[in-house]
Amino acid sequence: MIVGKIWDSEYPWDVRVEKVCSALVGAGHRVHLVCRNRRDQPLRDEAHGATIHRMPFSHRLPGAVERASSFPAFVNPRWYSLIKKVFEQHDVDVILCRDLPLAPLALAVGRKLGKPVMVDVAEHYPAMLRDLYNRHDFRVQNLLIRNPYLASVVERLTLPAVDHVLVVVEESAERLVKLGVDPARITVVSNIPPTPERGASANGTEARASDGTLRLVYLGKIERSRGLDVVLEGLATLRGDTPRVTLDVFGDGMSLERHRREAEAKGLGERVTFHGHRPYQEVLDRLPTFDVGVIPHHATDQWNYTIQNKLFDYMAAGIPLLVSSMPPAARVLSETGAGVVFADRDAASFVQTLRRLEDGDARRRMGAAGRNAVRTRYNWDYYGARLLEAVERCVAAAGSARVVTA
């Protein structure tokens, strides 16, 4: 089987795209991946067994114009032309588009070529855009190129019309059913580590510091909706308490400098370390040296219908989790016993819940429960098989439909 994959940014790298491509290639399928090219990389390349087709980069256009012309808009003709050319040339059997921005173009190309179309809904895209309107990082151009109201309309028109939809959590599937997507055409393929032991090379709590410090870690993008403001506010109330609590932040984003200043203003300079962007594997290897993995995201619709990769990275590393009250993450912790939940955007609740993790025995029990859950259920062996089954079923159903029509 030949799969045409669409990713609206540069590749490498994206962890979910890598997992999907590797699973398909590992099962003997060929993958042709169409992606963006703002860095003027080779037009054709290979990565993780997939053939990469990048959008041509024009040196005749000013840089800003070139980047704007390749923006993954719902109706961008450059994307339509590239997708159609590559997938027609390689006679793909199915089109698999990551997320909503290019889904309408994927559907149009699929109908033109007579190929089934799948959309991988890794996040609630309209809700993500709405969050832009509720924070200081909003930019005027978002009214045109990242409009949540337009995105909602596109979502309602596009997703019920495609042949199959992949989602990352059950809550997302329930939401799409309400939008009119046939539940028989939805498969949950969660955001989990590529292998059961990824990031778990050290032996859990035995690898951690023994000086009495309670070491928290945050991994991921740094934006206002991700709740680090709540963590900093909570830590400021613990400066003179025992045990000493520290926070290491790995990641970059639009709010990095704002949070740096906030930490300094609260007198947390020696307790909070911002490492910036670090290679993903490097951070995974360091996770077992921490005591608690933190996911403080604001419980908006953006986060209430998805789940974070880092939740399973923390679990695989054998460290307990402290997360805000987002339904998908809270459900996983309730099912597995891998951590505790605090009230969304409530610094006092954060501190009170953190106190429950001062007990080393409790942390060890939760860490062991999380690692066991990753080994037995929340791993790519399980969800990769679900992905392959969904793709193969989608192609088979499309073939049957063509026979019946004929």
For each residue, the residues with C-beta under 8 A, 3 or more apart:
1: 29 30 93 94 391 392 395
2: 29 30 31 32 90 91 92 93
3: 24 29 30 31 32 92 93 94 95 96 391
4: 32 34 83 86 87 90 92 94 95 96 115
5: 17 20 21 31 32 33 34 50 96 97 98
6: 33 34 35 83 95 96 97 98 102 106
7: 11 14 17 33 34 35 36 98
8: 35 36 72 98 99 101 102
9: 14 35 36 72
10: 35 36 37 38 39 41
11: 7 14 17 33 35 47 52
12: 18 47 48
13: 17 18 280
14: 7 9 11 17 18 98
15: 18 19 194 280 309
16: 19 20 98 120 122 191 309
17: 5 7 11 13 14 20 21 33 98
18: 12 13 14 15 21 22 48 194
19: 15 16 22 23 194 380 384
20: 5 16 17 23 24 96 98 120 387
21: 5 17 18 24 25 31 33 47 48 49 50
22: 18 19 25 26 48 49 194
23: 19 20 26 27 380 384 387 388
24: 3 20 21 27 29 31 50 387 388 391
25: 21 22 28 29 30 31 48 49 50
26: 22 23 49 384
27: 23 24 388
28: 25
29: 1 2 3 24 25 391
30: 1 2 3 25 51 90
31: 2 3 5 21 24 25 49 50 51
32: 2 3 4 5 50 51 53 86 87 90 92
33: 5 6 7 11 17 21 47 50 51 52 53
34: 4 5 6 7 53 54 55 82 83 86 87
35: 6 7 8 9 10 11 52 53 54 55
36: 7 8 9 10 54 55 70 72
37: 10 40 41 43 54 55 56 57 70
38: 10 57 66 67 70
39: 10
40: 37 57 59
41: 10 37 45 54 57
42: 45 54
43: 37 53 54 56
44: 51 52 53 54
45: 41 42 51 52 54
46: 49 50 51 52
47: 11 12 21 33 50 52
48: 12 18 21 22 25
49: 21 22 25 26 31 46
50: 5 21 24 25 31 32 33 46 47
51: 30 31 32 33 44 45 46
52: 11 33 35 44 45 46 47
53: 32 33 34 35 43 44 82 86
54: 34 35 36 37 41 42 43 44 45 57
55: 34 35 36 37 70 78 79 82
56: 37 43 82
57: 37 38 40 41 54 66
58: 61 66 69
59: 40
60:
61: 58 65 66 69
62: 65 66
63: 66 67
64: 67 68
65: 61 62 68 69
66: 38 57 58 61 62 63 69 70
67: 38 63 64 70 71
68: 64 65 71
69: 58 61 65 66 76 78
70: 36 37 38 55 66 67 76 78 79
71: 67 68 76 145
72: 8 9 36 76 79 101 102
73: 76 79 101 145
74: 101 102 103 104 105 150 154
75: 80 104 105
76: 69 70 71 72 73 79 80 105
77: 80 81
78: 55 69 70 81 82
79: 55 70 72 73 76 82 83 102 105
80: 75 76 77 83 84 105 108 109
81: 77 78 84 85
82: 34 53 55 56 78 79 85 86
83: 4 6 34 79 80 86 87 95 102 105 106 109
84: 80 81 87 88 109 112 113
85: 81 82 88 89
86: 4 32 34 53 82 83 89 90
87: 4 32 34 83 84 90 91 92 95 109 113 115
88: 84 85 91 113
89: 85 86
90: 2 4 30 32 86 87
91: 2 87 88
92: 2 3 4 32 87 95 113 115
93: 1 2 3 115 116 395
94: 1 3 4 115 116 117 118 391 394 395 398
95: 3 4 6 83 87 92 106 109 110 115 116 117 118
96: 3 4 5 6 20 118 119 120 391
97: 5 6 102 103 106 117 118 119 120
98: 5 6 7 8 14 16 17 20 102 119 120 122
99: 8 102 103 119 120 121 122 123 125
100: 103 119 121 125 126 151 154 155 158 159
101: 8 72 73 74 125
102: 6 8 72 74 79 83 97 98 99 105 106
103: 74 97 99 100 106 107 119 154 158 159 162
104: 74 75 107 108 154 157 158
105: 74 75 76 79 80 83 102 108 109
106: 6 83 95 97 102 103 109 110 117 119 162
107: 103 104 110 111 117 158 161 162
108: 80 104 105 111 112
109: 80 83 84 87 95 105 106 112 113 115 117
110: 95 106 107 113 114 115 116 117 162 163
111: 107 108 114 117
112: 84 108 109
113: 84 87 88 92 109 110
114: 110 111 402
115: 4 87 92 93 94 95 109 110 398
116: 93 94 95 110 163 164 394 395 397 398
117: 94 95 97 106 107 109 110 111 162 163
118: 94 95 96 97 162 163 164 165 166 390 391 394
119: 96 97 98 99 100 103 106 158 159 162 164 165 166
120: 16 20 96 97 98 99 165 166 189
121: 99 100 124 125 159 165 166 167 168 172 176
122: 16 98 99 168 191 306
123: 99 127 128 168 302 305 306
124: 121 127 128 172 175 301 302 304 305 306
125: 99 100 101 121 128 129 151 155
126: 100 129 130 148 149 151 152 155
127: 123 124 130 131 148 300 301 302 304 305
128: 123 124 125 131 132 302
129: 125 126 132 133 142 146 147 148 151
130: 126 127 133 134 148 300 301 302
131: 127 128 134 135 225 298 300 302
132: 128 129 135 137 138 139 142 146 148
133: 129 130 138 142 148
134: 130 131 225 300
135: 131 132 138 223 224 225
136: 224
137: 132 223 224 254 255
138: 132 133 135 142
139: 132 142
140: 143
141: 144 145 146
142: 129 132 133 138 139 145 146 147
143: 140 147
144: 141 147
145: 71 73 141 142
146: 129 132 141 142 151
147: 129 142 143 144 150 151
148: 126 127 129 130 132 133 151 152
149: 126 152 153
150: 74 147 153 154
151: 100 125 126 129 146 147 148 154 155
152: 126 148 149 155 156
153: 149 150 156 157
154: 74 100 103 104 150 151 157 158
155: 100 125 126 151 152 158 159 179
156: 152 153 159 160 179 180
157: 104 153 154 160 161
158: 100 103 104 107 119 154 155 161 162
159: 100 103 119 121 155 156 162 165 176 179 180 181
160: 156 157 179 180 181 182
161: 107 157 158
162: 103 106 107 110 117 118 119 158 159 165 185
163: 110 116 117 118 185 394 397 398
164: 116 118 119 185 186 187 390 391 393 394
165: 118 119 120 121 159 162 176 181 185 186 187
166: 118 119 120 121 186 187 188 189 387 390
167: 121 172 173 176 186 187 188 189
168: 121 122 123 172 188 189 190 191 306 307
169: 172 173 188 190 305 306 307 328
170: 173 174 188 328
171: 174 175 304 305 327 328 331
172: 121 124 167 168 169 175 176 188 305 306
173: 167 169 170 176 177 183 186 188
174: 170 171 177 178
175: 124 171 172 178 179 305
176: 121 159 165 167 172 173 179 181 186
177: 173 174 180 181 183 186
178: 174 175
179: 155 156 159 160 175 176
180: 156 159 160 177
181: 159 160 165 176 177 185 186
182: 160 185 186
183: 173 177 186
184:
185: 162 163 164 165 181 182
186: 164 165 166 167 173 176 177 181 182 183
187: 164 165 166 167 386 387 389 390
188: 166 167 168 169 170 172 173 383 386
189: 120 166 167 168 383 386 387 390
190: 168 169 307 312 378 383
191: 16 122 168 306 307 308 309 311 312
192: 309 312 374 378 379 380 383
193: 196 198 199 309 312 313 316 374 379 380
194: 15 18 19 22 198 380
195: 198 379 380
196: 193 200 316 374 375 379 380 381
197: 200 201 316 375
198: 193 194 195 284 313 316
199: 193 284 285 287 288 313 316 317
200: 196 197 204 288 316 317 318 371 374
201: 197 285 288
202: 206 207 285 288 289 317 318
203: 206 207 288 318
204: 200 207 288 317 318 319 364 367 368 371
205: 208 291 318 319 360 363 364 367
206: 202 203
207: 202 203 204 288 289
208: 205 215 288 289 290 291
209: 213 215 289
210:
211:
212: 242 243 244
213: 209 243 244 245 246
214: 243 244 245 246 291 292 354 357 358
215: 208 209 245 246 247 248 289 290 291 292
216: 231 245 246 247 248 290 291 292 293 294 322
217: 247 248 249 250 287 290 292 293 294 314 319
218: 228 231 247 248 249 250 251 293 294 295 296
219: 250 251 283 287 293 310 313 314
220: 226 250 251 308 310
221: 226 251 252 253
222: 226 228 249 251 252 253 254 255 256 259
223: 135 137 226 253 254 255
224: 135 136 137 229 254 255 258
225: 131 134 135 297 298 300 302 303
226: 220 221 222 223 253 255 296 297 298
227: 230 231 296 297 298 324 344 345
228: 218 222 231 232 249 255 259 296
229: 224 232 233 259 262
230: 227 233 234 296 324 345 346 347 350
231: 216 218 227 228 234 235 247 294 296 350
232: 228 229 235 236 247 259 262 263 266 268 272
233: 229 230 236 237 266 347 350
234: 230 231 237 238 347 348 350 351 354
235: 231 232 238 239 245 247 266 268 271 272
236: 232 233 239 266 267 268
237: 233 234 347 351
238: 234 235 241 245 351
239: 235 236 267 268 271
240:
241: 238 244 245
242: 212
243: 212 213 214 358
244: 212 213 214 241 271
245: 213 214 215 216 235 238 241 271 354
246: 213 214 215 216 271 272 273
247: 215 216 217 218 231 232 235 268 271 272 273 294
248: 215 216 217 218 272 273 275 290
249: 217 218 222 228 259 272 273 274 275
250: 217 218 219 220 275 276 277 278 283
251: 218 219 220 221 222 256 276 277
252: 221 222 256 276 277
253: 221 222 223 226 256
254: 137 222 223 224
255: 137 222 223 224 226 228 258 259
256: 222 251 252 253 259 260 274 276
257: 260 261
258: 224 255 261 262
259: 222 228 229 232 249 255 256 262 263 274
260: 256 257 263 264 274
261: 257 258 264 265
262: 229 232 258 259 265 266
263: 232 259 260 266 268 269 272 274
264: 260 261 267 268 269
265: 261 262
266: 232 233 235 236 262 263
267: 236 239 264
268: 232 235 236 239 247 263 264 271 272
269: 263 264 272
270:
271: 235 239 244 245 246 247 268
272: 232 235 246 247 248 249 263 268 269
273: 246 247 248 249
274: 249 256 259 260 263
275: 248 249 250 278
276: 250 251 252 256
277: 250 251 252
278: 250 275 282 283
279: 282 283
280: 13 15 283 284
281: 284 285
282: 278 279 285 286
283: 219 250 278 279 280 286 287
284: 198 199 280 281 287 313 317
285: 199 201 202 281 282 288
286: 282 283 289 290
287: 199 217 219 283 284 290 293 313 314 317 319
288: 199 200 201 202 203 204 207 208 285 317 318 319
289: 202 207 208 209 215 286
290: 208 215 216 217 248 286 287 293 317 319
291: 205 208 214 215 216 319 320 357 363
292: 214 215 216 217 319 320 321 322 354 357 363
293: 216 217 218 219 287 290 310 311 313 314 317 319 320 321 322 339
294: 216 217 218 231 247 321 322 323
295: 218 308 310 311 314 321 322 323 324 326 329
296: 218 226 227 228 230 231 322 323 324 350
297: 225 226 227 303 308 323 324 326
298: 131 225 226 227 303 324 344 345
299: 303 304 324 325 326 327 344 345
300: 127 130 131 134 225 303 304
301: 124 127 130 304 305
302: 123 124 127 128 130 131 225 305 306
303: 225 297 298 299 300 306 308 326
304: 124 127 171 299 300 301 326 327 328
305: 123 124 127 169 171 172 175 301 302 328
306: 122 123 124 168 169 172 191 302 303 328
307: 168 169 190 191 311 328 329 332
308: 191 220 295 297 303 311 329
309: 15 16 191 192 193 312 313
310: 219 220 293 295 313 314
311: 191 293 295 307 308 314 315 321 323 329 332
312: 190 191 192 193 309 315 316 374 378
313: 193 198 199 219 284 287 293 309 310 316 317
314: 217 219 287 293 295 310 311 317 319 320 321 339 370
315: 311 312 318 319 321 336 338 370 371 373 374 378
316: 193 196 197 198 199 200 312 313 370 371 374
317: 199 200 202 204 284 287 288 290 293 313 314 371
318: 200 202 203 204 205 288 315 367 368 370 371
319: 204 205 217 287 288 290 291 292 293 314 315 363 367 370
320: 291 292 293 314 338 339 340 357 362 363 366 367 370
321: 292 293 294 295 311 314 315 329 333 338 339 340 366 370
322: 216 292 293 294 295 296 339 340 342 350 353 354 357
323: 294 295 296 297 311 326 329 330 333 339 340 341 342
324: 227 230 295 296 297 298 299 329 341 342 343 344 345
325: 299 330 341 342 343 344
326: 295 297 299 303 304 323 329 330 344
327: 171 299 304 330 331
328: 169 170 171 304 305 306 307 331 332
329: 295 307 308 311 321 323 324 326 332 333 341
330: 323 325 326 327 333 334 341
331: 171 327 328 334 335
332: 307 311 328 329 335 336 338 373 378
333: 321 323 329 330 336 337 338 339 340 341
334: 330 331 337
335: 331 332 373
336: 315 332 333 369 370 372 373 378
337: 333 334 365 366 369 370
338: 315 320 321 332 333 366 367 369 370 373
339: 293 314 320 321 322 323 333 366 370
340: 320 321 322 323 333 353 356 357 366
341: 323 324 325 329 330 333 353
342: 322 323 324 325 346 349 350 352 353 354
343: 324 325 346 349
344: 227 298 299 324 325 326
345: 227 230 298 299 324
346: 230 342 343 349 350
347: 230 233 234 237 350 351
348: 234 351 352
349: 342 343 346 352 353
350: 230 231 233 234 296 322 342 346 347 353 354
351: 234 237 238 347 348 354 355
352: 342 348 349 355 356
353: 322 340 341 342 349 350 356 357
354: 214 234 245 292 322 342 350 351 357 358
355: 351 352 358
356: 340 352 353 359 362
357: 214 291 292 320 322 340 353 354 362 363 366
358: 214 243 354 355
359: 356 362 363
360: 205 363 364
361: 364 365
362: 320 356 357 359 365 366
363: 205 291 292 319 320 357 359 360 366 367
364: 204 205 360 361 367 368
365: 337 361 362 368 369
366: 320 321 337 338 339 340 357 362 363 369 370
367: 204 205 318 319 320 338 363 364 370 371
368: 204 318 364 365 371 372
369: 336 337 338 365 366 372 373
370: 314 315 316 318 319 320 321 336 337 338 339 366 367 373 374
371: 200 204 315 316 317 318 367 368 374 375
372: 336 368 369 375 376
373: 315 332 335 336 338 369 370 376 377 378
374: 192 193 196 200 312 315 316 370 371 377 378 379
375: 196 197 371 372 379
376: 372 373 379
377: 373 374 382
378: 190 192 312 315 332 336 373 374 382
379: 192 193 195 196 374 375 376 382 383
380: 19 23 192 193 194 195 196 383 384
381: 196 384 385
382: 377 378 379 385 386
383: 188 189 190 192 379 380 386 387
384: 19 23 26 380 381 387 388
385: 381 382 388 389
386: 187 188 189 382 383 389 390
387: 20 23 24 166 187 189 383 384 390 391
388: 23 24 27 384 385 391 392
389: 187 385 386 392 393
390: 118 164 166 187 189 386 387 393 394
391: 1 3 24 29 94 96 118 164 387 388 394 395
392: 1 388 389 395 396
393: 164 389 390 396 397
394: 94 116 118 163 164 390 391 397 398
395: 1 93 94 116 391 392 398 399
396: 392 393 399 400
397: 116 163 393 394 400 401
398: 94 115 116 163 394 395 401 402
399: 395 396 402 403
400: 396 397 403 404
401: 397 398 404 405
402: 114 398 399 405 406
403: 399 400 406
404: 400 401
405: 401 402
406: 402 403
